[in-house]
Amino acid sequence: MKLRLAWLILGIFMATAVFAGKPIVFSSIINPSFGDLLGGASGRNFILSTNGTISGANASDYLFGAAAGSALITGQANTSIDILATNLTADGGVTIANVTCNYGGAGDQDCDVGFTGSPPKPSGQTLLIGVEINTTIVHGDNVTASPSLDIVINYI
């Protein structure tokens, strides 16, 4: 039995401000992936870290294919940015409990409460994304769930 999470976050990244004519640009976007998990009971917990490893109470149900989300962010080099995960949306019996971001290698931050990051470099800085999920229903064989979220970045 497998549970596959097919994230509906192709449009995950949005920038809502332009500073001195320089927009925030996202490239090399990779959506977070839990890969394949065993199907099973409701109430299971999985944590995908910003380095792509799986932990949590039910990590033994992880099979293969996990990868942290990431994006290269370029923009105005002397203006800090706010980073926030919003619109955490459950689907298929999977809820998002927490979103963790690591911007520019500065360490993990709670992205769902937001944090201030250093200015993007003209050559870009990487944003890594980890996600904690919980299952709310029993999942059978070959089930796909598609929880979603948005990452919003603003100049401050």
N, C-alpha and C positions, 0 to 999 in steps of 0.2 A: 504494500500500500504506500502511495506517495501523496504528499501535499506539495504542490508547487505554487509559489507566490509570484504572480505575474503583475509587477507593479505598473500601475497606470500613471506614470510620472514622466512621460516623455516631455511634457511642458513644465517640469518641476521647478525650473529656475526662472525667476523674474526679477528684473531690476526696475525700480520705480523712480529713479532720479538720475539726472544728468548733471555733472559738475563741470563748469567751464567748458562746455561743449564736448566733454569726454564721457561717453556712456560706459556703463559697466557691461562687459562682454563675457559670455560664458561659452567655452568650447571644450572639446574632448569630454563630453558628458557621458558618464557611465551610471546607470541606475543601480541602486543597491539591490543585491540579490541574496536570498537565503538558499538558493539552489534547491535541491530536493530534500524534503523532510519526510519522515514516515508519517502516514496518517495515524490518527489516534484520538484519544479522549479530549474532551473540552477542558479548559483550564491549564493548558500547557504554556510554557514560557520559553522564548528564544531571544537571544541578544546577538545581533550582528555588530561587531565592533568596527571602529574606523580603520582597523588594520585587516578586516575581512575574516576574522575568526568568529566562530559560533560558540556561545556559552549560554548560561541560563539553566533553569531547573530541568529542562528536558533536552539538553544538548546531545544526549546519547541518541536521540531520534533524528539527528542530522545525518544525511547521507553524503552529499558532495555538491560542489558548484557554488559555494558562497563567495561573494565579492562585495566589498564596501562600495558605496556610491562615491563618485568623485566628479569634479569639474575644475577646469582651469579658469580662473577669474582674472581678467585684465581690466584696467581702468585708470583713473586719475591717481598718480603716484603719491600725492601729498595729502590725501583726504581719507580719513578712516571710514569704515563701513560698519553698518549693523547687519547682522545675519540672524534670521528668524525662520523657524519651521512653522507653518500654519496649515490650516485645513486638513488636519489629520483625520482621514476618513476610513472607517472600517469597511470591509467587504468579505463576503464568503466565510463568515465566522472567524475573521482575523481582525483584531484591533491593534492599533499602534499605541504603545504605552509610553514611549520616550524616543526622542531623536537626539543623537549626539553628533556634533560636528568638530572637525579639527581643521582649522584654517591656517595655512602657511607653516605647518609643523609646530604651532604654538601650544599644542595639547588639547585634549578633549574638553568640550564645553557643552552644556545643555542647550541644544539648538531650539527646543520647543519653548523655552523661556526667553531666548534671544541673548545675544552678546555682541560686544564691539570688537571688531577685528582691525588689524593694522591696515594701512592703505595698500591697495593692490599694486603690484609692480607692473610697469609697462610690459615686461616679459611674461607676467602672470604669476599667480600663486594658486596652489591647489587647495581646494576644499574637499575634505573627506567626510562621508556621511555614514553613520551607523544607526541602526534602528532596533528597538526592542518591541516585540510583538507578543500578544497573548491570543490563544484560541478560545472561542466562545461556544463552539459546537463540536460534535464528533465529526472528524473528517475521514472519509473512506478512501478507496483506491483512486488514484489519478484525478484528484480534485485540484482545481486552480482557484486561488483567491487573489483578488486584486485591490488591496488597500492602497491608498494614495496620500500624498502630502505635497505641499508646495514649500520651496525655499525662497524667501524674499530677502533681497539685499538692497540696502539704501546707503547712499553717502550720508555722512553726518557732519 
